[in-house]
Amino acid sequence: MRWQRLNTVRNRLLLLFFAITAAAIGFVYLYVVPQLQSSLTSEKLSRLEDRSTQQSAQLLRAMREGLSQPQLGALLRRVSQATDSRVTLLGVRDANGAPTPAFVISDSQAQSSPVAARFDIAAKATEGQARAGTEVISGSRSAEVAIPLPAARPLWIAVFSQTLGEVTDNVALIKRQILIAGMIALALSLLAGFWAARAISRRLSRLDRAAQRVARGDFVPIPVDSSDELGQLARTFNDMQRRLAELDHARKQFIANASHELRTPIFSLGGFVELLDEEDPDPESRAEFVRTMREQVVRLTKLTTDLLDLSRLDAGALEISAGSVNLGELATEIAREFGPAADLHGSRLEVRTPDRGARAEADPDRVRQIIRILLDNALGHTPEGVKVTVTTTQDSGRAELIVSDEGGPGIGPRAQAQIFERFYTGDAGSGSGLGLAIARELAGRMEGRLGVVSSKGFTAFILDLPLALPARSRGEPDETPSGATA
């Protein structure tokens, strides 16, 4: 439990701030400081080499003139002041067949401290070229430049050395400053990280509490106080709440509507069965009872069919078998089915199709289902005597089927935006509100669209489907008879 309390977003962000700052300090301390020390040392060696090269000409001239030891010492002190370095003249002696610096001829600081060095740089200069590097002289690390003076016999080596204590002190000071600044930056980063992590954690906790309220069915929007990702998440969460609230309202409304739709025919059927069982009505009344019972059975069958189709669509169990279908033929077929219903409604049902027919790439059974839904909707929501027309067309690579009525009340803009939502029945609608939602779902499964255009006195539902591919493109045999011209 204690580990779970520590394993929070706030603590993770705090540790992340600490790790990033500590990594930056460590990078500066372990990488930049050594590079700085190396750069300062190289720069000091370069300056010493330039100065020693300029002063080596004086030493070479003095050697040729044969100066005495005191004169040579005075010259070395002048050169030392000019180069700001310690100048030592070494004599070279052959040892085991190899020239080696063996003794000190003169030293600009011989009176103050003896020379205590291995003269490794000078040994490399016996090859006849000037050498530069670092070496420990008298217990301290120094920059050293060794220049051979070939005019003397035996060979002399002029060694110019300059202590690196200043470089070491500067680097040590920089290290201390980096550590101090790093500790301050680390403390500030922890404070900033704690503040930012706390703010983010509070906002996430607010979202968590809101999600718990939603789980209990309490849809209360949360305030949006920023435009960052968490603010966008809050807006999305509020939008989700709104949609869930609408869905919950639609679900409750559907349950109420479905209960009413089921209860009415069931009670009606129960009453008629009771009348037929307990009384002996005359043949005319019995026929009327049977007709009414049949209507209620049809109503129940339609409602249960819609519910079954909706559940199959949600479960993805509805199979779509696309093929080439003639929309005009399907429209004519379904119009014949609705002929008696249109006659009872006092409406005229008309089908308009092009001569060649509009062929679409779709499932014929699902297209029939959509046409039935649209015709049933047209006859059920229009006044008696209104003309209903089914039109099929094709152009620009699409095939269309349009079910329109002329003289109806029309559909308002608000209702047009919601008419395809599940369970929506309109302000004065009837039924379960599932037909048009199922029709749009079926159209989408066939890569089509179902829309509505309406104004006062006119309403048209437009089914847009992909145009059927040619027979050869689908791999089907050409229907043109052998020897005929296609």
Backbone torsions as a table, in degrees:
resi	resn	phi	psi	omega
1	MET	NA	-40.9	179.4
2	ARG	-63.6	-39.9	178.6
3	TRP	-65.0	-36.5	178.4
4	GLN	-65.5	-36.4	176.7
5	ARG	-66.5	-35.3	178.7
6	LEU	-75.6	-29.3	-176.9
7	ASN	-85.6	69.9	-179.9
8	THR	-120.9	165.6	179.0
9	VAL	-61.8	-39.8	-179.5
10	ARG	-60.9	-48.0	-179.3
11	ASN	-67.1	-35.2	178.3
12	ARG	-64.7	-44.6	178.1
13	LEU	-63.9	-38.1	178.4
14	LEU	-63.4	-45.0	177.2
15	LEU	-64.7	-34.4	178.6
16	LEU	-66.2	-44.6	175.8
17	PHE	-58.2	-46.3	-178.7
18	PHE	-62.6	-44.9	-178.1
19	ALA	-64.3	-42.7	-178.9
20	ILE	-64.5	-45.0	-179.2
21	THR	-65.8	-44.9	179.2
22	ALA	-62.8	-38.3	178.0
23	ALA	-64.7	-39.7	178.6
24	ALA	-65.1	-42.2	178.1
25	ILE	-64.4	-43.9	178.9
26	GLY	-62.9	-37.4	178.6
27	PHE	-63.9	-44.9	179.5
28	VAL	-63.7	-42.6	-175.3
29	TYR	-71.4	-40.6	-173.8
30	LEU	-91.4	-19.6	-177.5
31	TYR	-113.9	-47.1	-175.3
32	VAL	-72.5	-42.3	-177.4
33	VAL	-62.5	-48.7	176.3
34	PRO	-59.8	-37.2	177.2
35	GLN	-64.7	-37.6	177.8
36	LEU	-64.9	-43.3	179.0
37	GLN	-63.0	-42.3	178.4
38	SER	-63.7	-40.6	179.8
39	SER	-65.8	-43.7	179.1
40	LEU	-63.6	-40.3	178.2
41	THR	-64.3	-44.3	179.5
42	SER	-63.8	-39.9	179.3
43	GLU	-64.3	-40.2	179.6
44	LYS	-67.1	-40.5	176.8
45	LEU	-62.1	-40.8	-179.0
46	SER	-64.6	-44.0	178.1
47	ARG	-64.1	-41.6	179.7
48	LEU	-64.2	-37.5	-179.9
49	GLU	-67.1	-40.0	178.4
50	ASP	-63.4	-46.2	-178.6
51	ARG	-67.1	-41.6	-178.4
52	SER	-67.1	-34.5	178.2
53	THR	-64.8	-38.4	179.2
54	GLN	-67.6	-36.1	-175.8
55	GLN	-88.1	-13.8	-178.4
56	SER	-66.5	-24.2	178.3
57	ALA	-64.9	-37.0	177.8
58	GLN	-65.5	-41.1	179.2
59	LEU	-63.9	-40.4	-179.5
60	LEU	-65.7	-40.1	178.4
61	ARG	-66.4	-40.2	179.2
62	ALA	-65.3	-36.8	179.0
63	MET	-64.6	-40.6	-179.8
64	ARG	-67.0	-29.8	-179.7
65	GLU	-80.3	-12.6	177.8
66	GLY	71.3	54.3	179.8
67	LEU	-68.2	151.4	175.8
68	SER	-75.4	171.8	-177.9
69	GLN	-62.1	-45.0	177.8
70	PRO	-63.4	-40.2	178.6
71	GLN	-64.1	-38.3	179.6
72	LEU	-66.4	-39.1	178.8
73	GLY	-65.5	-39.9	177.9
74	ALA	-64.3	-38.2	178.2
75	LEU	-64.1	-41.5	-179.6
76	LEU	-64.2	-36.4	179.4
77	ARG	-67.7	-38.1	177.4
78	ARG	-65.2	-43.6	177.6
79	VAL	-63.4	-36.4	179.1
80	SER	-63.4	-42.2	177.7
81	GLN	-65.8	-37.8	-179.1
82	ALA	-67.9	-35.2	-177.6
83	THR	-98.9	-4.2	-178.3
84	ASP	53.6	47.5	-178.2
85	SER	-150.2	169.0	173.4
86	ARG	-89.3	130.4	-177.0
87	VAL	-114.0	127.9	-179.5
88	THR	-129.2	132.7	175.1
89	LEU	-101.7	122.8	-179.5
90	LEU	-111.9	141.3	173.9
91	GLY	-94.5	142.5	-177.0
92	VAL	-105.0	134.3	178.9
93	ARG	-130.2	142.9	177.2
94	ASP	-73.7	125.0	178.4
95	ALA	-130.8	115.7	-178.3
96	ASN	59.1	36.9	176.2
97	GLY	80.6	7.7	-178.9
98	ALA	-130.2	134.3	178.6
99	PRO	-67.6	134.3	-177.4
100	THR	-141.0	132.3	173.6
101	PRO	-61.0	121.1	-171.1
102	ALA	-119.0	-27.2	-175.5
103	PHE	-149.9	158.6	-179.6
104	VAL	-94.0	122.9	177.1
105	ILE	-83.5	-46.2	179.5
106	SER	-159.7	155.3	-177.9
107	ASP	-143.6	133.3	-178.6
108	SER	-65.9	-20.7	179.9
109	GLN	-122.0	30.8	-176.1
110	ALA	-65.7	-29.3	-176.9
111	GLN	-76.4	-26.0	-177.5
112	SER	-89.9	-42.7	-177.7
113	SER	-154.7	136.7	178.8
114	PRO	-69.7	157.7	177.6
115	VAL	-79.2	125.8	178.3
116	ALA	-128.6	88.4	-177.5
117	ALA	-152.3	161.0	178.0
118	ARG	-88.6	-14.9	179.5
119	PHE	55.1	46.3	177.2
120	ASP	-66.4	-37.6	179.4
121	ILE	-66.0	-40.3	178.3
122	ALA	-64.4	-35.0	179.0
123	ALA	-63.8	-35.0	178.1
124	LYS	-71.7	-27.9	-178.9
125	ALA	-74.6	-11.8	178.5
126	THR	-66.3	-12.3	178.2
127	GLU	-76.4	-5.0	175.2
128	GLY	105.4	1.2	-180.0
129	GLN	-125.0	150.6	178.4
130	ALA	-68.3	144.0	-178.9
131	ARG	-129.8	150.1	178.7
132	ALA	-137.6	149.5	179.5
133	GLY	174.4	-169.9	178.1
134	THR	-113.7	149.1	-176.3
135	GLU	-157.0	152.6	178.2
136	VAL	-86.1	117.0	179.6
137	ILE	-123.6	123.6	-180.0
138	SER	54.2	39.3	175.5
139	GLY	84.3	-2.8	178.4
140	SER	-125.9	149.8	-178.4
141	ARG	-78.3	134.4	-175.5
142	SER	-135.9	153.2	170.1
143	ALA	-82.8	137.7	-172.3
144	GLU	-138.1	137.5	175.1
145	VAL	-127.7	124.5	-179.3
146	ALA	-113.1	124.3	-178.6
147	ILE	-121.2	122.5	178.6
148	PRO	-73.2	142.5	176.5
149	LEU	-116.3	91.0	-170.2
150	PRO	-73.3	-8.7	-177.4
151	ALA	-71.2	-21.4	-177.1
152	ALA	-90.6	151.5	175.0
153	ARG	-129.5	111.8	5.4
154	PRO	-73.8	173.5	-176.5
155	LEU	-62.2	136.0	175.2
156	TRP	-107.1	149.5	175.6
157	ILE	-122.1	123.2	175.4
158	ALA	-92.7	118.3	-178.0
159	VAL	-108.7	119.7	176.8
160	PHE	-106.3	119.6	-177.4
161	SER	-125.9	144.5	-179.1
162	GLN	-141.3	125.2	-175.9
163	THR	-63.8	146.1	178.1
164	LEU	-99.3	18.7	179.7
165	GLY	-61.3	-36.9	178.9
166	GLU	-63.5	-41.8	177.2
167	VAL	-62.9	-43.9	-180.0
168	THR	-62.6	-41.9	179.0
169	ASP	-64.4	-42.3	179.2
170	ASN	-63.1	-43.4	179.9
171	VAL	-65.2	-40.8	178.4
172	ALA	-62.7	-40.5	177.2
173	LEU	-62.9	-43.0	179.4
174	ILE	-63.9	-38.7	177.8
175	LYS	-60.7	-45.8	179.6
176	ARG	-62.4	-42.9	179.7
177	GLN	-63.8	-39.1	178.8
178	ILE	-64.3	-42.7	179.9
179	LEU	-64.7	-42.6	179.3
180	ILE	-64.6	-48.6	178.9
181	ALA	-62.7	-36.0	179.3
182	GLY	-65.3	-41.0	177.7
183	MET	-64.0	-40.8	178.3
184	ILE	-64.7	-45.7	179.1
185	ALA	-62.7	-37.5	179.3
186	LEU	-65.0	-42.1	178.3
187	ALA	-64.6	-43.7	179.0
188	LEU	-64.5	-39.3	179.5
189	SER	-65.3	-36.3	177.2
190	LEU	-65.9	-41.1	178.0
191	LEU	-64.8	-46.3	178.7
192	ALA	-64.2	-41.3	178.7
193	GLY	-64.2	-39.9	178.5
194	PHE	-63.8	-42.7	-179.8
195	TRP	-64.7	-47.4	-179.0
196	ALA	-66.1	-42.6	-179.4
197	ALA	-65.4	-37.0	179.1
198	ARG	-66.7	-41.5	179.3
199	ALA	-63.5	-45.3	179.6
200	ILE	-65.0	-41.2	-179.5
201	SER	-63.6	-39.1	178.9
202	ARG	-65.3	-40.2	179.8
203	ARG	-68.3	-37.8	177.3
204	LEU	-68.1	-37.2	177.0
205	SER	-63.3	-37.1	177.5
206	ARG	-63.7	-41.5	176.2
207	LEU	-64.2	-37.8	179.7
208	ASP	-64.5	-44.1	178.3
209	ARG	-64.1	-38.2	177.9
210	ALA	-64.9	-39.5	178.5
211	ALA	-64.4	-37.1	177.0
212	GLN	-65.6	-38.5	177.0
213	ARG	-64.0	-40.4	178.1
214	VAL	-62.2	-39.4	179.2
215	ALA	-62.3	-28.4	177.5
216	ARG	-87.4	-0.2	179.7
217	GLY	88.7	13.3	179.5
218	ASP	-101.2	101.3	-175.2
219	PHE	-93.3	94.4	-180.0
220	VAL	-119.8	119.0	-179.3
221	PRO	-65.6	147.9	178.3
222	ILE	-101.3	150.0	-178.9
223	PRO	-69.4	143.2	176.0
224	VAL	-104.3	111.0	-173.2
225	ASP	-112.6	12.6	179.1
226	SER	-158.3	169.7	178.8
227	SER	-111.6	13.3	180.0
228	ASP	-84.4	-165.3	-176.3
229	GLU	-63.5	-37.9	178.6
230	LEU	-68.6	-36.1	174.4
231	GLY	-63.4	-41.8	177.0
232	GLN	-64.2	-38.0	176.7
233	LEU	-63.2	-40.2	178.2
234	ALA	-63.7	-42.2	177.7
235	ARG	-63.1	-42.7	177.7
236	THR	-63.1	-38.9	179.4
237	PHE	-64.6	-42.0	177.8
238	ASN	-64.3	-39.0	177.2
239	ASP	-64.3	-39.5	177.1
240	MET	-63.4	-41.1	177.5
241	GLN	-60.9	-41.9	-179.9
242	ARG	-62.2	-44.1	-179.9
243	ARG	-66.3	-40.0	178.6
244	LEU	-65.1	-38.7	178.0
245	ALA	-63.6	-42.2	177.7
246	GLU	-63.7	-42.2	179.5
247	LEU	-65.6	-40.3	178.6
248	ASP	-64.5	-41.8	177.2
249	HIS	-63.5	-42.2	179.4
250	ALA	-65.8	-37.5	178.8
251	ARG	-63.6	-46.0	178.9
252	LYS	-63.5	-40.3	179.2
253	GLN	-65.5	-38.7	179.1
254	PHE	-65.6	-41.4	178.9
255	ILE	-61.3	-42.3	178.7
256	ALA	-64.3	-44.9	-179.7
257	ASN	-65.1	-44.4	-179.4
258	ALA	-63.5	-40.2	178.6
259	SER	-62.3	-42.8	179.1
260	HIS	-65.6	-44.3	-178.4
261	GLU	-64.4	-34.9	179.6
262	LEU	-79.4	-39.3	-175.4
263	ARG	-66.1	-41.3	-176.5
264	THR	-61.1	-53.2	179.4
265	PRO	-67.8	-31.1	179.5
266	ILE	-67.5	-46.0	177.3
267	PHE	-62.2	-39.2	-180.0
268	SER	-63.9	-45.5	179.1
269	LEU	-63.2	-41.3	178.6
270	GLY	-61.1	-40.1	179.7
271	GLY	-66.2	-43.3	179.8
272	PHE	-65.9	-39.5	178.2
273	VAL	-63.0	-40.0	178.9
274	GLU	-64.9	-40.2	178.2
275	LEU	-64.5	-44.4	-179.7
276	LEU	-66.6	-29.0	-177.0
277	ASP	-81.7	-40.3	-173.9
278	GLU	-93.4	-24.8	-178.7
279	GLU	-118.2	167.0	178.9
280	ASP	-119.7	83.3	-176.3
281	PRO	-71.0	162.3	177.9
282	ASP	-71.4	162.9	-177.1
283	PRO	-56.2	-35.5	-179.3
284	GLU	-67.7	-43.2	178.4
285	SER	-66.6	-40.6	178.8
286	ARG	-59.8	-43.8	179.0
287	ALA	-62.4	-39.6	177.9
288	GLU	-64.2	-41.2	178.4
289	PHE	-61.6	-45.3	-178.3
290	VAL	-63.3	-40.7	179.0
291	ARG	-62.5	-44.7	179.2
292	THR	-64.5	-40.6	178.0
293	MET	-62.5	-39.5	178.6
294	ARG	-63.0	-40.8	178.2
295	GLU	-62.4	-40.5	179.4
296	GLN	-68.2	-35.5	176.8
297	VAL	-65.2	-41.6	177.2
298	VAL	-62.4	-39.9	178.6
299	ARG	-63.4	-43.8	177.8
300	LEU	-65.1	-40.6	-179.4
301	THR	-62.9	-42.0	179.8
302	LYS	-63.9	-43.3	-179.3
303	LEU	-63.9	-46.3	-179.8
304	THR	-66.0	-35.0	177.8
305	THR	-64.8	-42.8	177.9
306	ASP	-61.8	-43.7	179.1
307	LEU	-63.3	-40.0	178.9
308	LEU	-66.0	-43.3	178.1
309	ASP	-62.3	-40.5	-179.5
310	LEU	-64.7	-43.1	179.1
311	SER	-66.1	-36.9	178.0
312	ARG	-68.8	-36.3	176.3
313	LEU	-64.8	-43.3	179.8
314	ASP	-65.7	-35.6	-179.0
315	ALA	-82.9	-6.4	-178.9
316	GLY	71.1	21.7	-177.0
317	ALA	-95.5	2.3	-178.6
318	LEU	-88.6	118.7	-176.7
319	GLU	-85.9	138.8	177.0
320	ILE	-116.3	119.6	178.6
321	SER	-112.2	95.2	-175.6
322	ALA	-76.8	142.1	176.7
323	GLY	-163.5	178.6	179.7
324	SER	-79.9	122.8	-179.9
325	VAL	-127.5	146.6	176.6
326	ASN	-94.5	109.1	-176.4
327	LEU	-63.8	-34.4	179.3
328	GLY	-63.6	-42.7	179.5
329	GLU	-64.8	-42.5	179.2
330	LEU	-64.8	-41.1	179.4
331	ALA	-62.4	-42.4	179.0
332	THR	-64.1	-40.8	-180.0
333	GLU	-62.2	-47.1	-177.3
334	ILE	-72.4	-32.6	178.2
335	ALA	-62.2	-37.0	176.8
336	ARG	-62.5	-39.5	179.3
337	GLU	-61.9	-37.7	-176.6
338	PHE	-89.9	4.8	178.9
339	GLY	-57.5	-51.9	179.1
340	PRO	-61.0	-39.3	179.2
341	ALA	-64.5	-39.6	178.0
342	ALA	-65.7	-37.6	178.1
343	ASP	-64.3	-41.9	178.0
344	LEU	-64.7	-31.7	-179.6
345	HIS	-81.4	-11.0	-178.0
346	GLY	74.1	24.8	-178.3
347	SER	-109.9	156.0	177.3
348	ARG	-103.3	125.2	-177.6
349	LEU	-105.9	122.7	-174.9
350	GLU	-128.0	141.7	178.7
351	VAL	-118.6	127.8	178.5
352	ARG	-120.7	120.2	-179.3
353	THR	-133.6	149.7	176.0
354	PRO	-69.8	163.3	-177.3
355	ASP	-61.1	-44.7	-178.2
356	ARG	-80.1	-14.3	-179.7
357	GLY	84.2	146.4	177.1
358	ALA	-96.9	114.7	-177.0
359	ARG	-105.0	130.2	-178.6
360	ALA	-122.0	156.7	174.8
361	GLU	-93.2	98.6	-173.8
362	ALA	-160.0	174.8	176.4
363	ASP	-88.6	118.0	-175.6
364	PRO	-61.2	-36.5	-179.1
365	ASP	-67.0	-38.5	-180.0
366	ARG	-73.0	-33.6	176.1
367	VAL	-65.7	-41.9	175.8
368	ARG	-58.2	-41.9	-179.3
369	GLN	-63.3	-40.5	179.3
370	ILE	-66.1	-43.2	179.7
371	ILE	-62.3	-41.5	178.4
372	ARG	-60.8	-43.0	-179.9
373	ILE	-62.9	-43.6	-177.7
374	LEU	-67.8	-41.6	178.6
375	LEU	-67.9	-41.1	177.9
376	ASP	-62.6	-39.3	178.1
377	ASN	-66.0	-41.1	-179.1
378	ALA	-65.5	-43.4	-178.7
379	LEU	-74.8	-26.8	-175.9
380	GLY	-86.9	-16.5	-175.4
381	HIS	-122.2	20.3	177.3
382	THR	-125.9	153.4	178.2
383	PRO	-66.2	163.0	178.6
384	GLU	-64.7	144.1	177.7
385	GLY	86.9	0.6	-179.9
386	VAL	-77.8	137.1	180.0
387	LYS	-80.2	130.2	178.1
388	VAL	-114.8	127.7	-175.9
389	THR	-122.8	135.1	173.9
390	VAL	-111.2	120.0	-176.5
391	THR	-122.0	137.4	176.1
392	THR	-121.4	136.6	179.0
393	THR	-143.4	166.9	172.9
394	GLN	-150.0	137.0	175.4
395	ASP	-171.0	156.8	176.5
396	SER	54.0	37.4	175.5
397	GLY	78.1	9.0	179.4
398	ARG	-130.2	152.1	175.7
399	ALA	-116.4	140.2	-175.7
400	GLU	-128.0	145.6	171.7
401	LEU	-127.9	124.5	-173.6
402	ILE	-120.6	125.8	173.9
403	VAL	-110.5	113.0	-174.7
404	SER	-128.8	155.5	174.6
405	ASP	-131.3	149.4	-179.2
406	GLU	-121.2	122.5	179.2
407	GLY	105.8	-0.2	178.3
408	GLY	-78.1	174.4	-177.9
409	PRO	-73.5	-16.5	-177.8
410	GLY	81.8	171.7	-178.9
411	ILE	-120.1	129.0	-178.9
412	GLY	-68.9	160.5	-179.6
413	PRO	-57.7	-40.1	-179.9
414	ARG	-65.7	-42.5	179.3
415	ALA	-67.9	-34.1	177.9
416	GLN	-61.5	-33.5	-179.6
417	ALA	-74.6	-18.1	-175.3
418	GLN	-119.8	-2.4	-169.9
419	ILE	-65.3	-25.4	-179.3
420	PHE	-93.8	3.5	177.2
421	GLU	-78.7	150.2	-179.1
422	ARG	-67.1	140.5	175.5
423	PHE	73.8	0.7	179.6
424	TYR	-80.4	127.6	-177.9
425	THR	-121.0	2.9	-179.5
426	GLY	81.8	173.0	-177.0
427	ASP	-65.5	-38.6	-179.1
428	ALA	-126.1	29.2	-176.0
429	GLY	-79.9	169.3	176.3
430	SER	-133.7	169.2	-179.6
431	GLY	91.4	-174.4	-175.2
432	SER	-85.6	-15.3	-178.4
433	GLY	74.1	27.3	-177.8
434	LEU	-108.4	-21.7	-172.1
435	GLY	-58.5	-55.2	-177.4
436	LEU	-67.0	-34.1	176.2
437	ALA	-63.0	-42.3	177.7
438	ILE	-65.9	-40.0	-179.9
439	ALA	-62.1	-44.7	178.9
440	ARG	-64.8	-40.5	177.9
441	GLU	-59.9	-44.7	179.8
442	LEU	-64.0	-40.7	178.8
443	ALA	-62.6	-42.5	178.5
444	GLY	-64.3	-37.2	178.1
445	ARG	-64.7	-24.3	178.5
446	MET	-99.1	19.9	179.2
447	GLU	60.9	34.2	178.3
448	GLY	-119.0	-173.0	-179.8
449	ARG	-139.2	148.7	176.1
450	LEU	-128.4	119.7	-179.2
451	GLY	-130.6	175.6	-178.0
452	VAL	-136.7	141.6	172.8
453	VAL	-128.8	127.1	-174.8
454	SER	-148.6	146.3	172.2
455	SER	-148.7	176.9	-178.4
456	LYS	-65.2	119.1	179.9
457	GLY	92.7	-0.9	-179.5
458	PHE	-153.3	136.2	175.7
459	THR	-143.8	135.2	178.8
460	ALA	-138.1	127.2	171.3
461	PHE	-99.6	127.0	-172.8
462	ILE	-114.9	118.0	174.7
463	LEU	-99.0	115.9	-178.0
464	ASP	-108.5	123.2	-177.1
465	LEU	-129.5	156.3	176.6
466	PRO	-63.8	144.3	177.9
467	LEU	-69.8	142.0	-177.9
468	ALA	-65.6	141.9	177.7
469	LEU	-74.3	152.8	174.1
470	PRO	-59.6	156.4	-176.7
471	ALA	-58.1	-42.0	-177.6
472	ARG	-69.6	-31.2	178.8
473	SER	-67.8	-29.8	179.1
474	ARG	-87.4	-0.3	-179.6
475	GLY	80.6	14.4	179.5
476	GLU	-91.1	153.4	179.0
477	PRO	-66.7	145.2	177.7
478	ASP	-68.6	131.1	-175.9
479	GLU	-81.8	-4.3	-179.0
480	THR	-68.9	128.1	-179.5
481	PRO	-60.1	153.0	179.6
482	SER	-61.8	131.5	179.1
483	GLY	88.4	-7.1	179.6
484	ALA	-92.1	161.0	179.2
485	THR	-92.7	126.5	-179.0
486	ALA	-77.1	NA	NA
